[in-house]
């Protein structure tokens, strides 16, 4: 194999612009779509009550940010077993299992009496979310009839809608009691369970030819990371998640707003995230290119975090930066998810699990680190450090351009 061939992995194209019929989907796709919205409400639902938990349970900022750390750490590790489970019991049962686990642990979190109990329950919540999130992407891509790229857009739209509605609902429930959002998630997941079990077909793992169904092993995600392109995207996602979760988990502590105010700020953030993931990310991919667009969005996000770090005491500027960050993250999420699906010829579920493992490791470390940095130094430092990590994510992509440029090369060659 020549040096050029080894540095550019040739795989079937999965561009954002595949087929025109985004909204013409089977009922099963819409079932997973609406279940995703409900599941991702849980991520933003807790955001407006973080200061309230710290105040009412006499917890420090770093202790409360562990709600995100335990959630993401368990999710990262659990991502490695999602393929093993899905290949044995099918997508529908895996999704339902994830929903049940989320419902149980969110209800237990609401019934907790101390911050460390909630941290433990959030870890269990992360296990359920891992089973659901990784499988939902595979399910939507597999069941969609409008092409892989459109399916990714649909998945990211569900994430954006869930994250945008979550803080508003969380602010409303949290104003009554910090326990409200936890019980709210449990109720919503029961609704998702009923909807999914009644509409989605029992999709079994696909057979390869006439042979038996291939069962995924625990080592498959690690084998997948031998593909340089997948490893590069995974590492860059882990680094940029330092910035993402600094914004999500730490910003509520310095915005100086109550539950309703935080709910509206992160509603604006989520709306921009949803809109850009659907409407502007495809345009960027088409006219600028996937890799260049990712670097542009991440670079601008790093600048926003740096501005937040410098002007942390200026409330209106912080609010503006948080909301604008939603647009940058919405574009980047769709672009990088599409790139991962197009990076190698590895099975989608395995590629998703390997990438998500690295991605959520960054999300596990970042919240606690941000809280500790604010306690040790000052409120400015977490945003500055988050910006540095985001710029490092851009550097990883740029320095490994030869290993990821096939994401665009294959598109334009098609």
One Martini backbone bead per residue (centre of mass of N, CA, C, O) as a GRO file, in nm:
protein
  414
    1UNK     BB    1   0.096   0.036   0.023
    2UNK     BB    2   0.075   0.351  -0.008
    3UNK     BB    3   0.109   0.641   0.157
    4UNK     BB    4  -0.153   0.769   0.052
    5UNK     BB    5  -0.345   0.529   0.115
    6UNK     BB    6  -0.281   0.513   0.428
    7UNK     BB    7  -0.383   0.819   0.494
    8UNK     BB    8  -0.647   0.737   0.312
    9UNK     BB    9  -0.957   0.633   0.384
   10UNK     BB   10  -1.169   0.427   0.195
   11UNK     BB   11  -1.514   0.505   0.197
   12UNK     BB   12  -1.827   0.521   0.208
   13UNK     BB   13  -2.041   0.768   0.163
   14UNK     BB   14  -2.161   1.006   0.435
   15UNK     BB   15  -2.332   1.257   0.376
   16UNK     BB   16  -2.549   1.510   0.437
   17UNK     BB   17  -2.624   1.496   0.119
   18UNK     BB   18  -2.838   1.257   0.005
   19UNK     BB   19  -3.156   1.290   0.051
   20UNK     BB   20  -3.463   1.483   0.036
   21UNK     BB   21  -3.643   1.292   0.258
   22UNK     BB   22  -3.654   1.370   0.577
   23UNK     BB   23  -3.981   1.341   0.658
   24UNK     BB   24  -3.984   1.050   0.516
   25UNK     BB   25  -4.074   0.828   0.762
   26UNK     BB   26  -4.100   0.588   0.959
   27UNK     BB   27  -4.246   0.530   1.258
   28UNK     BB   28  -3.990   0.423   1.399
   29UNK     BB   29  -3.820   0.681   1.368
   30UNK     BB   30  -4.015   0.867   1.530
   31UNK     BB   31  -4.000   0.708   1.790
   32UNK     BB   32  -3.696   0.758   1.839
   33UNK     BB   33  -3.698   1.062   1.815
   34UNK     BB   34  -3.893   1.125   2.059
   35UNK     BB   35  -3.722   0.967   2.264
   36UNK     BB   36  -3.471   1.148   2.238
   37UNK     BB   37  -3.592   1.406   2.339
   38UNK     BB   38  -3.659   1.298   2.622
   39UNK     BB   39  -3.375   1.200   2.701
   40UNK     BB   40  -3.233   1.495   2.651
   41UNK     BB   41  -3.382   1.649   2.869
   42UNK     BB   42  -3.207   1.540   3.109
   43UNK     BB   43  -2.955   1.720   3.061
   44UNK     BB   44  -3.108   2.013   3.095
   45UNK     BB   45  -3.295   1.981   3.347
   46UNK     BB   46  -3.057   2.015   3.570
   47UNK     BB   47  -2.919   2.293   3.525
   48UNK     BB   48  -3.109   2.506   3.692
   49UNK     BB   49  -3.043   2.334   3.987
   50UNK     BB   50  -2.746   2.352   4.079
   51UNK     BB   51  -2.746   2.589   4.284
   52UNK     BB   52  -2.975   2.470   4.462
   53UNK     BB   53  -2.824   2.217   4.552
   54UNK     BB   54  -2.587   2.361   4.685
   55UNK     BB   55  -2.760   2.520   4.892
   56UNK     BB   56  -2.961   2.291   5.017
   57UNK     BB   57  -2.701   2.067   5.050
   58UNK     BB   58  -2.428   2.188   5.121
   59UNK     BB   59  -2.254   2.232   4.849
   60UNK     BB   60  -2.014   2.237   4.630
   61UNK     BB   61  -1.932   2.298   4.314
   62UNK     BB   62  -1.767   2.033   4.265
   63UNK     BB   63  -1.984   1.841   4.375
   64UNK     BB   64  -2.211   1.914   4.171
   65UNK     BB   65  -2.043   1.850   3.907
   66UNK     BB   66  -2.052   1.535   3.963
   67UNK     BB   67  -2.317   1.483   3.813
   68UNK     BB   68  -2.161   1.484   3.537
   69UNK     BB   69  -1.922   1.295   3.589
   70UNK     BB   70  -2.073   1.031   3.657
   71UNK     BB   71  -2.244   1.025   3.403
   72UNK     BB   72  -2.004   1.027   3.189
   73UNK     BB   73  -1.828   0.795   3.296
   74UNK     BB   74  -2.035   0.567   3.272
   75UNK     BB   75  -2.103   0.617   2.975
   76UNK     BB   76  -1.825   0.564   2.854
   77UNK     BB   77  -1.796   0.268   2.950
   78UNK     BB   78  -2.078   0.163   2.845
   79UNK     BB   79  -2.024   0.199   2.538
   80UNK     BB   80  -1.854  -0.075   2.515
   81UNK     BB   81  -2.142  -0.259   2.555
   82UNK     BB   82  -2.364  -0.189   2.347
   83UNK     BB   83  -2.292  -0.382   2.112
   84UNK     BB   84  -2.315  -0.646   2.268
   85UNK     BB   85  -2.615  -0.614   2.340
   86UNK     BB   86  -2.746  -0.552   2.060
   87UNK     BB   87  -2.636  -0.821   1.914
   88UNK     BB   88  -2.834  -1.003   2.118
   89UNK     BB   89  -3.130  -0.823   2.159
   90UNK     BB   90  -3.147  -0.567   2.014
   91UNK     BB   91  -3.257  -0.245   1.974
   92UNK     BB   92  -3.525  -0.228   2.126
   93UNK     BB   93  -3.436  -0.358   2.399
   94UNK     BB   94  -3.207  -0.160   2.454
   95UNK     BB   95  -3.376   0.097   2.464
   96UNK     BB   96  -3.569   0.002   2.691
   97UNK     BB   97  -3.352  -0.047   2.903
   98UNK     BB   98  -3.249   0.244   2.913
   99UNK     BB   99  -3.517   0.376   2.999
  100UNK     BB  100  -3.557   0.225   3.266
  101UNK     BB  101  -3.292   0.317   3.403
  102UNK     BB  102  -3.347   0.618   3.393
  103UNK     BB  103  -3.612   0.621   3.552
  104UNK     BB  104  -3.508   0.495   3.816
  105UNK     BB  105  -3.259   0.693   3.877
  106UNK     BB  106  -3.416   0.960   3.870
  107UNK     BB  107  -3.609   0.889   4.102
  108UNK     BB  108  -3.383   0.835   4.312
  109UNK     BB  109  -3.266   1.120   4.298
  110UNK     BB  110  -3.527   1.265   4.403
  111UNK     BB  111  -3.511   1.082   4.685
  112UNK     BB  112  -3.271   1.213   4.783
  113UNK     BB  113  -3.062   1.360   5.072
  114UNK     BB  114  -2.785   1.382   4.906
  115UNK     BB  115  -2.529   1.453   4.692
  116UNK     BB  116  -2.397   1.163   4.680
  117UNK     BB  117  -2.653   1.017   4.597
  118UNK     BB  118  -2.696   1.169   4.331
  119UNK     BB  119  -2.431   1.093   4.201
  120UNK     BB  120  -2.495   0.787   4.192
  121UNK     BB  121  -2.760   0.810   4.025
  122UNK     BB  122  -2.625   0.944   3.776
  123UNK     BB  123  -2.463   0.696   3.702
  124UNK     BB  124  -2.707   0.517   3.634
  125UNK     BB  125  -2.816   0.709   3.420
  126UNK     BB  126  -2.568   0.677   3.230
  127UNK     BB  127  -2.619   0.384   3.157
  128UNK     BB  128  -2.891   0.427   3.016
  129UNK     BB  129  -2.790   0.639   2.811
  130UNK     BB  130  -2.590   0.461   2.662
  131UNK     BB  131  -2.791   0.255   2.551
  132UNK     BB  132  -2.963   0.469   2.404
  133UNK     BB  133  -2.778   0.657   2.234
  134UNK     BB  134  -2.615   0.454   2.060
  135UNK     BB  135  -2.875   0.305   1.950
  136UNK     BB  136  -3.033   0.544   1.825
  137UNK     BB  137  -2.843   0.609   1.596
  138UNK     BB  138  -2.852   0.332   1.462
  139UNK     BB  139  -3.160   0.318   1.425
  140UNK     BB  140  -3.201   0.567   1.245
  141UNK     BB  141  -3.001   0.482   1.021
  142UNK     BB  142  -3.133   0.201   0.961
  143UNK     BB  143  -3.452   0.298   0.925
  144UNK     BB  144  -3.397   0.495   0.724
  145UNK     BB  145  -3.504   0.628   0.382
  146UNK     BB  146  -3.303   0.912   0.339
  147UNK     BB  147  -3.035   0.852   0.449
  148UNK     BB  148  -2.763   0.892   0.649
  149UNK     BB  149  -2.734   1.201   0.667
  150UNK     BB  150  -3.031   1.262   0.745
  151UNK     BB  151  -3.028   1.088   1.001
  152UNK     BB  152  -2.824   1.259   1.156
  153UNK     BB  153  -2.993   1.514   1.159
  154UNK     BB  154  -3.230   1.392   1.315
  155UNK     BB  155  -3.070   1.320   1.568
  156UNK     BB  156  -2.964   1.611   1.630
  157UNK     BB  157  -3.246   1.736   1.652
  158UNK     BB  158  -3.333   1.576   1.899
  159UNK     BB  159  -3.116   1.680   2.083
  160UNK     BB  160  -3.179   1.982   2.057
  161UNK     BB  161  -3.473   1.971   2.156
  162UNK     BB  162  -3.418   1.842   2.431
  163UNK     BB  163  -3.211   2.057   2.536
  164UNK     BB  164  -3.406   2.305   2.505
  165UNK     BB  165  -3.656   2.206   2.681
  166UNK     BB  166  -3.530   2.111   2.948
  167UNK     BB  167  -3.461   2.385   3.097
  168UNK     BB  168  -3.749   2.494   3.107
  169UNK     BB  169  -3.868   2.259   3.270
  170UNK     BB  170  -3.653   2.269   3.496
  171UNK     BB  171  -3.719   2.558   3.593
  172UNK     BB  172  -4.015   2.504   3.670
  173UNK     BB  173  -3.966   2.260   3.863
  174UNK     BB  174  -3.727   2.389   4.033
  175UNK     BB  175  -3.896   2.621   4.165
  176UNK     BB  176  -4.037   2.413   4.357
  177UNK     BB  177  -3.804   2.180   4.323
  178UNK     BB  178  -3.513   2.000   4.288
  179UNK     BB  179  -3.677   1.725   4.244
  180UNK     BB  180  -3.858   1.767   3.993
  181UNK     BB  181  -3.673   1.693   3.746
  182UNK     BB  182  -3.631   1.395   3.824
  183UNK     BB  183  -3.933   1.315   3.812
  184UNK     BB  184  -3.978   1.418   3.524
  185UNK     BB  185  -3.798   1.215   3.379
  186UNK     BB  186  -3.942   0.958   3.469
  187UNK     BB  187  -4.209   1.022   3.328
  188UNK     BB  188  -4.100   1.061   3.038
  189UNK     BB  189  -3.982   0.768   3.012
  190UNK     BB  190  -4.252   0.628   3.025
  191UNK     BB  191  -4.360   0.753   2.767
  192UNK     BB  192  -4.132   0.646   2.584
  193UNK     BB  193  -4.183   0.347   2.634
  194UNK     BB  194  -4.472   0.330   2.524
  195UNK     BB  195  -4.410   0.442   2.242
  196UNK     BB  196  -4.187   0.236   2.155
  197UNK     BB  197  -4.335  -0.043   2.209
  198UNK     BB  198  -4.581   0.033   1.998
  199UNK     BB  199  -4.402   0.119   1.722
  200UNK     BB  200  -4.145  -0.040   1.729
  201UNK     BB  201  -3.969  -0.267   1.588
  202UNK     BB  202  -3.798  -0.580   1.601
  203UNK     BB  203  -3.467  -0.524   1.556
  204UNK     BB  204  -3.232  -0.718   1.424
  205UNK     BB  205  -2.947  -0.826   1.355
  206UNK     BB  206  -2.754  -0.838   1.089
  207UNK     BB  207  -2.673  -1.030   0.820
  208UNK     BB  208  -2.392  -1.190   0.664
  209UNK     BB  209  -2.537  -1.321   0.442
  210UNK     BB  210  -2.561  -1.676   0.530
  211UNK     BB  211  -2.473  -1.630   0.798
  212UNK     BB  212  -2.442  -1.559   1.102
  213UNK     BB  213  -2.482  -1.356   1.350
  214UNK     BB  214  -2.291  -1.100   1.450
  215UNK     BB  215  -2.107  -1.068   1.748
  216UNK     BB  216  -2.014  -0.842   1.959
  217UNK     BB  217  -1.726  -0.737   2.114
  218UNK     BB  218  -1.536  -0.576   2.357
  219UNK     BB  219  -1.290  -0.519   2.141
  220UNK     BB  220  -1.403  -0.362   1.895
  221UNK     BB  221  -1.367  -0.059   1.978
  222UNK     BB  222  -1.053  -0.083   1.997
  223UNK     BB  223  -1.011  -0.170   1.706
  224UNK     BB  224  -1.138   0.085   1.578
  225UNK     BB  225  -0.905   0.282   1.698
  226UNK     BB  226  -0.692   0.200   1.472
  227UNK     BB  227  -0.831   0.412   1.327
  228UNK     BB  228  -0.715   0.717   1.285
  229UNK     BB  229  -0.972   0.884   1.228
  230UNK     BB  230  -1.136   0.794   1.477
  231UNK     BB  231  -0.928   0.882   1.687
  232UNK     BB  232  -0.921   1.182   1.618
  233UNK     BB  233  -1.223   1.242   1.669
  234UNK     BB  234  -1.225   1.141   1.963
  235UNK     BB  235  -1.010   1.332   2.082
  236UNK     BB  236  -1.140   1.599   1.993
  237UNK     BB  237  -1.405   1.549   2.151
  238UNK     BB  238  -1.279   1.533   2.433
  239UNK     BB  239  -1.164   1.824   2.425
  240UNK     BB  240  -1.431   1.985   2.354
  241UNK     BB  241  -1.588   1.880   2.612
  242UNK     BB  242  -1.454   2.067   2.809
  243UNK     BB  243  -1.610   2.313   2.702
  244UNK     BB  244  -1.902   2.213   2.704
  245UNK     BB  245  -1.910   2.134   3.025
  246UNK     BB  246  -1.832   2.406   3.129
  247UNK     BB  247  -2.084   2.545   3.027
  248UNK     BB  248  -2.307   2.348   3.145
  249UNK     BB  249  -2.192   2.309   3.460
  250UNK     BB  250  -2.068   2.610   3.536
  251UNK     BB  251  -2.227   2.863   3.437
  252UNK     BB  252  -2.470   2.865   3.648
  253UNK     BB  253  -2.278   2.984   3.888
  254UNK     BB  254  -2.216   3.283   3.722
  255UNK     BB  255  -2.496   3.415   3.617
  256UNK     BB  256  -2.706   3.501   3.850
  257UNK     BB  257  -2.957   3.296   3.841
  258UNK     BB  258  -3.241   3.148   3.841
  259UNK     BB  259  -3.426   2.893   3.734
  260UNK     BB  260  -3.577   3.050   3.511
  261UNK     BB  261  -3.337   3.198   3.387
  262UNK     BB  262  -3.171   2.947   3.312
  263UNK     BB  263  -3.386   2.819   3.136
  264UNK     BB  264  -3.388   3.048   2.914
  265UNK     BB  265  -3.094   3.046   2.834
  266UNK     BB  266  -3.085   2.731   2.757
  267UNK     BB  267  -3.304   2.756   2.550
  268UNK     BB  268  -3.152   2.934   2.351
  269UNK     BB  269  -2.918   2.741   2.316
  270UNK     BB  270  -3.091   2.495   2.212
  271UNK     BB  271  -3.224   2.623   1.966
  272UNK     BB  272  -2.964   2.682   1.811
  273UNK     BB  273  -2.864   2.393   1.810
  274UNK     BB  274  -3.102   2.275   1.647
  275UNK     BB  275  -3.103   2.459   1.394
  276UNK     BB  276  -2.802   2.418   1.301
  277UNK     BB  277  -2.803   2.104   1.278
  278UNK     BB  278  -3.015   2.121   1.030
  279UNK     BB  279  -2.951   2.391   0.841
  280UNK     BB  280  -2.627   2.478   0.847
  281UNK     BB  281  -2.446   2.226   0.837
  282UNK     BB  282  -2.501   2.139   0.541
  283UNK     BB  283  -2.389   2.402   0.415
  284UNK     BB  284  -2.103   2.380   0.523
  285UNK     BB  285  -2.037   2.104   0.403
  286UNK     BB  286  -2.083   2.191   0.103
  287UNK     BB  287  -1.902   2.477   0.093
  288UNK     BB  288  -1.647   2.406   0.301
  289UNK     BB  289  -1.648   2.149   0.473
  290UNK     BB  290  -1.614   1.941   0.730
  291UNK     BB  291  -1.332   2.000   0.855
  292UNK     BB  292  -1.329   2.311   0.833
  293UNK     BB  293  -1.594   2.358   0.991
  294UNK     BB  294  -1.504   2.237   1.255
  295UNK     BB  295  -1.266   2.429   1.306
  296UNK     BB  296  -1.433   2.688   1.301
  297UNK     BB  297  -1.634   2.625   1.532
  298UNK     BB  298  -1.419   2.563   1.751
  299UNK     BB  299  -1.267   2.830   1.738
  300UNK     BB  300  -1.512   3.010   1.819
  301UNK     BB  301  -1.568   2.867   2.086
  302UNK     BB  302  -1.297   2.935   2.216
  303UNK     BB  303  -1.342   3.241   2.207
  304UNK     BB  304  -1.594   3.250   2.387
  305UNK     BB  305  -1.458   3.131   2.640
  306UNK     BB  306  -1.247   3.354   2.667
  307UNK     BB  307  -1.448   3.583   2.708
  308UNK     BB  308  -1.576   3.458   2.964
  309UNK     BB  309  -1.306   3.465   3.126
  310UNK     BB  310  -1.266   3.780   3.116
  311UNK     BB  311  -1.606   3.847   3.154
  312UNK     BB  312  -1.747   3.707   3.415
  313UNK     BB  313  -1.890   3.979   3.551
  314UNK     BB  314  -2.062   4.000   3.278
  315UNK     BB  315  -2.373   3.901   3.237
  316UNK     BB  316  -2.471   3.970   2.944
  317UNK     BB  317  -2.224   3.836   2.805
  318UNK     BB  318  -2.258   3.552   2.911
  319UNK     BB  319  -2.539   3.501   2.795
  320UNK     BB  320  -2.463   3.548   2.499
  321UNK     BB  321  -2.244   3.325   2.480
  322UNK     BB  322  -2.418   3.084   2.550
  323UNK     BB  323  -2.619   3.111   2.314
  324UNK     BB  324  -2.410   3.119   2.077
  325UNK     BB  325  -2.285   2.837   2.134
  326UNK     BB  326  -2.519   2.670   2.019
  327UNK     BB  327  -2.453   2.716   1.719
  328UNK     BB  328  -2.167   2.591   1.716
  329UNK     BB  329  -2.247   2.310   1.838
  330UNK     BB  330  -2.458   2.224   1.632
  331UNK     BB  331  -2.274   2.213   1.391
  332UNK     BB  332  -2.052   2.025   1.509
  333UNK     BB  333  -2.220   1.775   1.581
  334UNK     BB  334  -2.303   1.702   1.291
  335UNK     BB  335  -2.025   1.694   1.159
  336UNK     BB  336  -1.886   1.478   1.349
  337UNK     BB  337  -2.093   1.252   1.315
  338UNK     BB  338  -2.064   1.225   1.011
  339UNK     BB  339  -1.759   1.170   1.012
  340UNK     BB  340  -1.767   0.908   1.178
  341UNK     BB  341  -1.960   0.751   0.979
  342UNK     BB  342  -1.724   0.816   0.736
  343UNK     BB  343  -1.431   0.715   0.833
  344UNK     BB  344  -1.522   0.406   0.816
  345UNK     BB  345  -1.603   0.044   0.781
  346UNK     BB  346  -1.724   0.032   1.040
  347UNK     BB  347  -1.959  -0.037   1.228
  348UNK     BB  348  -2.171   0.186   1.355
  349UNK     BB  349  -2.192   0.089   1.652
  350UNK     BB  350  -1.882   0.069   1.697
  351UNK     BB  351  -1.802   0.357   1.620
  352UNK     BB  352  -1.987   0.498   1.827
  353UNK     BB  353  -1.866   0.368   2.081
  354UNK     BB  354  -1.571   0.459   2.048
  355UNK     BB  355  -1.623   0.763   2.028
  356UNK     BB  356  -1.796   0.798   2.291
  357UNK     BB  357  -1.586   0.712   2.492
  358UNK     BB  358  -1.398   0.958   2.446
  359UNK     BB  359  -1.599   1.192   2.466
  360UNK     BB  360  -1.701   1.127   2.773
  361UNK     BB  361  -1.433   1.158   2.917
  362UNK     BB  362  -1.423   1.462   2.889
  363UNK     BB  363  -1.708   1.503   3.032
  364UNK     BB  364  -1.603   1.391   3.312
  365UNK     BB  365  -1.366   1.591   3.384
  366UNK     BB  366  -1.460   1.890   3.338
  367UNK     BB  367  -1.661   1.966   3.570
  368UNK     BB  368  -1.472   1.918   3.814
  369UNK     BB  369  -1.242   2.097   3.718
  370UNK     BB  370  -1.401   2.362   3.712
  371UNK     BB  371  -1.479   2.367   4.011
  372UNK     BB  372  -1.187   2.357   4.128
  373UNK     BB  373  -1.069   2.606   3.986
  374UNK     BB  374  -1.266   2.808   4.123
  375UNK     BB  375  -1.170   2.740   4.418
  376UNK     BB  376  -0.855   2.785   4.386
  377UNK     BB  377  -0.890   3.050   4.224
  378UNK     BB  378  -1.125   3.152   3.992
  379UNK     BB  379  -1.400   3.212   3.780
  380UNK     BB  380  -1.220   3.238   3.511
  381UNK     BB  381  -1.044   2.975   3.463
  382UNK     BB  382  -1.238   2.755   3.340
  383UNK     BB  383  -1.276   2.902   3.063
  384UNK     BB  384  -0.981   2.913   2.978
  385UNK     BB  385  -0.929   2.608   2.986
  386UNK     BB  386  -1.153   2.532   2.791
  387UNK     BB  387  -1.031   2.687   2.550
  388UNK     BB  388  -0.768   2.528   2.529
  389UNK     BB  389  -0.898   2.253   2.465
  390UNK     BB  390  -1.037   2.342   2.203
  391UNK     BB  391  -0.776   2.422   2.054
  392UNK     BB  392  -0.660   2.135   2.070
  393UNK     BB  393  -0.874   2.003   1.892
  394UNK     BB  394  -0.792   2.156   1.637
  395UNK     BB  395  -0.497   2.058   1.629
  396UNK     BB  396  -0.554   1.757   1.589
  397UNK     BB  397  -0.689   1.788   1.312
  398UNK     BB  398  -0.467   1.944   1.160
  399UNK     BB  399  -0.225   1.736   1.217
  400UNK     BB  400  -0.443   1.499   1.085
  401UNK     BB  401  -0.549   1.559   0.791
  402UNK     BB  402  -0.461   1.303   0.623
  403UNK     BB  403  -0.667   1.111   0.805
  404UNK     BB  404  -0.954   1.299   0.737
  405UNK     BB  405  -0.997   1.404   0.431
  406UNK     BB  406  -1.188   1.172   0.318
  407UNK     BB  407  -1.458   1.297   0.407
  408UNK     BB  408  -1.431   1.494   0.149
  409UNK     BB  409  -1.310   1.335  -0.090
  410UNK     BB  410  -1.545   1.125  -0.124
  411UNK     BB  411  -1.763   1.332  -0.188
  412UNK     BB  412  -1.628   1.472  -0.448
  413UNK     BB  413  -1.585   1.187  -0.598
  414UNK     BB  414  -1.898   1.095  -0.625
   0.00000   0.00000   0.00000
